[in-house]
Amino acid sequence: MSYVYVINSGMGEGPPGTVSVIDTKTHAVFSTIRMNTSPQSIAITPNGQFAYVGDQNPMSDQRTIAVIDVKSNDKVATVEIENISKYLVISPKSQFVYVLMLENISVIDSKKNEVVATIAVKTTNAEAFAITPDGKFIYVPSEVGAGNTVSVIDAKSNCIIGTIETADFPVKLAITPDGKFVYVASSDEGISVIDTKEQSVIATVVLESGIENVVFTPDSQFAYVTDSITGTAFIIDVKTHALIAKVPAGMGTGKLAITPNGQFGYILDFNSTIVTVVDVKTHSVIAIVQTGIVPFDLVITPDSQFVYVISNLNQKGIVSVIDVKTHSVIATVEVGINPFAIAITPCLDGGYIQG
């Protein structure tokens, strides 16, 4: 059993946003948590104990991180931050929460629930960053010198220990599950591949300029890269850093996720109402799922049985539940107003909890 958390940003001048909590056993909302303003980002600790939510009003100085106890679904703490949180990353052992903002990264101690460090790094264009699986290093797209760099941060000292030049305009990145490589997505030139041992770019994969997402298979063998301009998912062999396949996925190709068992990839098309299902073994499309509403974010249960896809229908939030066995929608769940992002806990029965 896992819980799915959907952050609903609300209606601006209307009531504050909420967090809807869905039980994956029943596919139903069993708790709704009221936020102070408008939630914009979320991350769940790898040990499954807490959800951290970026709760902020862009029009005022109300900028906080709300801490939700997964067991009770109560807000147990509020951490003030100095700017709008764009993205949250939590260390593998759940000790620290890293909050990406425009000019720095705030480091929250999850035991004290207070900011214990601020890492000065200009990240105006960064949309995502990542921490290595061993928790030792953080990689973040940054604007140092000419602006086409990735900053490497030592997680122990919270100091920048290096900058690596990449292709023009790096905006997001992902790290292979084995921690060996960082794939940096450029808004212009494709993927720069960083070797984490050498701390340098060792390859460049030239793609189109509309990269939306980079996701690795659990065994670190393949990278799936979605491109919204060509409507394609590019598949890269991580061993050779070479493009080996292209999969059509719709002109609004966006977010994707791969089942934890590594069998299937689910790719969203935010210009239509479809979800494309790819067989990871053959790199081919095996199903098209109609959600009926434009999808824009998704999560997959740790047991690889269900996919939860959020959509927005006239500001009304809908979650479509896809059965992985049949690749069909088996339930729809109403959530709050203007859903913004989705996250899922590890298995709360004990089998998947880390740390």
N, C-alpha and C positions, 0 to 999 in steps of 0.2 A: 504493500500500500504506500502511496505517495500523495502529497498534496500539491495542487497546482495553484499558483498565485498569479492573479491578473490585476495589474494596476490600472485603475480607471482615472483619467486625469480630470474629469468633471467638465464644467461648462464656463470657465473663465469667471464671469461675474456672478455665477450661480453658486450652489452649495459646493463645499469642498469635495475633492475626489475621494475615492475609496479603493480598498483592496478586496477583491472577491477571492475566496478560498474554496477550491473545488476538491472533493474527495474522489480519488480515482477508482474507488470501489463502486461508488454509486453514480458517478458522473453528474453530481449535483453540488450547487453552492451550499455549504453548511455554515459559513461565517462571512460576514462583511465588516471590514474594519474601516472606520472613518478616519481620514487623514486631516491634517490641519489646513493644507492648501491644495496643491496639485501634484500628485506623484508622477515622476518622470523617469525613474530608473529603479532597478531592483536586482538584488543578488541574494542568494541563499547560501549559508555556510555549508561547506562540504560535509560537516558532521550532522547536518539536518536540524540543528537546534534553533537557529534564528534566521529571520529574513530582514535584510537591510533595504530601506526604501528611501530614495531621494525625493523628498517632499518639499516643494518650493513654489513660490509665487514669483514668476519672472518680472512682474510689475512692481514688486516691493522688495524689502530686505529679508523677507521670511524664507530662509534657506536652511533646511535641516535634513538630517538623516534620521528616519524613524526606525526603531528597532522593535521587531515583532517576535515574540516567543511562539515558536511553531506549535508547541504542545498546547498552549492555552489560546493562541491567536489574540493575545493582548499586546498592546504597545507597552513595552517595559522601559524604554529609554528614548530620549531625544538628544541628538548630537548636533550642535550648531556648527555650520560651516560658513566660509566667507564668500562663496560664490555658487553659481548654479552647477549642480553635479550632472555631468554628461554620461558617465559610465562608472560602474562599480565592479571591482575585482576583489575576491577574497582569497587569502593565502590557503594553500592546500590543507594545513592543519587547523584552519579556522581561527588563527590567532589575531590576524590583522585584516582590516577592510581598507582598500585603497580607493579613494574617490577622485576621479579625473575631473578637473575643472579647466578653465581657460589658461591660467598662468601657472598652475601648480597641481600637485597631487597631495591631498590630505591623507594622513595615515591614522586610522582609528584603531585603538586597542580594544578588541572585542570583549575582554574581561572587564575593563574599566568603562567602556563605551564613552571614551573621550579622545579627542585628537592629541596624538603624542608626537607627531612630526609633520612637517610640511616640506615637500620636495619641490624646489623652484625649478620648473621646466615649462617652457612655453609650448602649449598644446592646442593652439587655436583651431587648427584644422583636424586634429585627431578625433576619430569617432570611436575607437576601441583600442585597448591595450591588453597586455597579458603578463602573467607570472609563470615562471617555469614550474614544471610538476614537482620539483624538489623544493620549491619556495625560495630559492636563493637569489634569483634575478628577475627584475621587471623590465620589460621592453615596451617603449612607448614612442609613437610617431611624434617628432618634435620639430621645432623651428630654430635650429642652431646654425649660425653662419648663413649659408645660402638657403637654409630652410628645408633641404631634402635629406633629413637625417632621422635615425632612430636613436633615442637615448637609452643607455643601459644603466639600470639602477641596482645597486647592491641592497638587497632587502634587509640585511642585518644592520647596516649603517644608515640606510636611507639616503645614500649619496650617489650622485651620478659618477660612474667610473669609466664611461666611454661614450662616444658618439660614433655612429656608423653611417656613412653616406649611402643613400639608396637612390632608386629612380625618383623622378620628379613627383612632388606632392604626395608623400606617403600619408594615408589617412587611417588605415586600420591594419591590424596584424593578427596572426594566430600562431601558436606554438604547437609543434607535433606532440602527441601524447607521450612519446619517449624522450622529449626534451632536447632533441638533437638539432632541430632547425626552427627558425622563425621565418614565416612567409609574410612579407610586407606588401600590402596592396597599395599601389599607386593609382591616383586618379587619372594618370596620363599613360603610363607605360607598362602596366602589368604587375608582375610579382618579382620582388627582389628576395633572394633566398640567403638568409644569414645562418652561418654555422655557429652554434652557440659555444663550441669549444675554441674556435679561432676568433670569434667575435668580429667576423668580417663577411661581406657579401661574396658568395662563391658561385652564384648563378643568377641569371635573370630570365624569367619566362615572359616573353612578349605576348600580351593579350590586348583586348580592346580597352576602352577607357571608362567603362561603366561598371566596374567591379562593385558588387554589393556585399558579398559574403565569402569567407574562406573557412572551410570546415575539413578536418582530417578524419579519415576512418580510424576506428579505435586502435588498430594495429600499426598505425603510422605509415601505411604503405601508399595511400593515395590522398591527394588533396582535391576537394571539389570547390571550384570557384565559380560563382554566379555572376553573370554580366547582363545588366538590364538593357543595354543598348542593342546588343545582338540577340537577346533572348536565349542565351546559351549557358549551359553549365559546362565548364571546361574541367577535364580530369587530368591531373598531373601525377606522374609516377614519382614518388618522393625519393626513390633510390637514385634515379637519373636526373630528376628535376626537369623532365621532358613532358610536353603535352602529348597525351596518348589517345584522347577521345574527346568528342564534343557531343553534348546531349541537348536537343531543343527543348526549351521549357517555358516558352511564352515571352512576349515582348516586355513584360513587366517582371521578369525573373528577379527574385529578391532573396529573402531569407531561405535557408535550407538547414536541415538537420539530418543526421545519420543515426539509425537505430544503434543502441549500445552493443548489440550483438554483431554489428557490422554488415548486416544483410541488405538493408534498403536505405536509400536516400529520399527524403521528401522535400520537394522544391516548390516554393510559393510563387505565384504570378499575381502581382498586385495591380495588374491591368485587366484582370479577368476574375473568374470565380473558381479557378482550377488549382489543384495541387498535383504536380507531376511526381510519379513514383519511379525511382530508378533502382534496378538490380545492381548492387555494387560489384558482384562477381563478373557480370557481363558488360557493365557500363551501358546498359540499354534501358529504355523506357518500357515498363511492364504494365503500367496502369495510369489512368487519369481520373482523379477524384474531383467531383463537382461539390463544392461547398455551398453554392448558391449565393454567397456573399464574398466580396473582395477580401482575400486573406493577407495578413501582413506580419504575423509572427507566429512561432510555434515552439512546442517542446515535445519530447518523447519520454514516455515512462521508462524507468530504469530496467524494467523487465522486457522492454521492446514490444509490448502488447498494444499500446495505444498512442496515437498522436493527437495533441490538443492544438487547435489552430484558432487564433483570435481574428475577428473581423469586426468592422464597424458599419452598421446599417443605420444611416440617418442619426448618428451620434449614439445609437444604442449598441451596446456591446454583445456580441454573440461568440461563443466558443463552439466550434465543430469538433466532435470526437470521432477520430478515424480508427477503425479496427485494422491493425496491421495484417492480420491473417487474411482478411477479405478485401483490404484496401477500399473500404466503403465507410461512409458516415453512418454511425449507429446512434448518435445522440447530438442534440444541440442544447447548449446551456446559456441562459441569459445572464449577463454580468452587469457592470455599471455603465456609466455614460463615458463615451470616448475612451475606450481601452487603449493603452499605450504600449504595454510590454507584458511578457509572460515569463514565468520561471517555475521550476519544479524542484521539490525536495528529493534527496536520495530516498531509497526505500526505508520507510519508518518501521518496518518489521524487524530490522536489524541486519539484513543481508548486505546492504549497500552502504551503510554509514561508514565514513572514513574518520581517521584521526582519533 
